[in-house]
Amino acid sequence: MLMNYIALVPGVPTRMHFTDDYVVERTIIEKESGKPKLIKSLVFWVDELNGEPAARTFSVMSQKLQAPLEPFRKGKDYVHYDFIITKMGDGFYVDWNIQTIHRVE
């Protein structure tokens, strides 16, 4: 099945290069309460995925994952880096390892 978004697989490092970003508001249903909740999702356009050309998006709903990426949004500094993100765990116990690699220009 073809997809235009990137889903991280636990334990598998995913290398991405971002070219643009935007924020969207989404309504989700909280698992605990079953009630709707409005969240902001940070979305990046990805032009390279694991070293190969791509035209996909990477959506970040977790504030825990958004926090270390946020400083790179100023001036779109992320265009000068590759990001290797490894999802660790699942559900409530998920965490991420993020490595940045400066691109030679």
SVG drawing of the C-alpha trace seen along z (x, -y; Angstrom):
<svg xmlns="http://www.w3.org/2000/svg" viewBox="-16 -33 46 35">
<polyline fill="none" stroke="black" stroke-width="0.4" points="0.0,0.0 1.3,-3.4 1.4,-6.0 2.4,-9.7 3.2,-9.9 5.9,-8.3 5.1,-6.0 8.0,-5.2 8.5,-1.5 9.7,-0.8 13.4,-0.1 14.0,-1.0 16.1,-4.2 14.5,-6.4 16.6,-9.1 14.8,-12.1 15.5,-15.5 12.9,-18.2 12.2,-21.0 9.2,-22.7 6.8,-22.6 3.4,-23.6 1.1,-23.2 -2.4,-21.7 -5.1,-21.4 -6.6,-17.9 -9.3,-16.5 -8.5,-13.2 -10.4,-11.0 -8.6,-10.5 -8.2,-6.8 -8.8,-7.3 -11.9,-9.5 -13.3,-8.8 -13.7,-12.6 -12.5,-14.6 -9.4,-16.8 -8.0,-19.4 -4.2,-19.1 -1.7,-20.8 0.3,-18.6 3.7,-19.6 4.0,-18.4 7.3,-18.3 7.7,-17.8 10.3,-15.1 12.4,-15.1 14.8,-12.3 13.9,-9.2 16.7,-6.8 19.0,-8.4 16.5,-8.0 14.4,-10.8 10.9,-11.1 7.8,-13.3 6.2,-12.5 5.2,-14.1 6.1,-13.3 3.5,-14.3 4.4,-14.9 1.5,-14.9 3.6,-14.1 4.7,-17.2 7.6,-15.1 8.9,-14.6 8.0,-18.1 10.1,-19.8 13.6,-18.8 12.6,-19.6 11.1,-23.0 14.4,-25.0 15.2,-23.9 12.0,-25.6 13.4,-29.1 14.6,-30.2 13.9,-26.7 17.3,-25.6 16.2,-22.0 17.1,-22.2 20.8,-22.0 20.3,-18.7 19.3,-15.1 17.3,-13.7 17.6,-10.1 14.6,-9.4 14.2,-6.0 10.9,-5.2 11.4,-3.2 8.4,-1.4 4.7,-1.9 1.6,-3.4 2.0,-5.3 5.7,-4.2 6.9,-5.5 10.1,-7.6 12.3,-8.8 16.0,-8.9 16.8,-11.8 20.2,-12.3 21.0,-15.3 23.6,-15.2 24.7,-18.4 24.5,-18.2 27.5,-19.2 26.5,-21.9"/>
</svg>
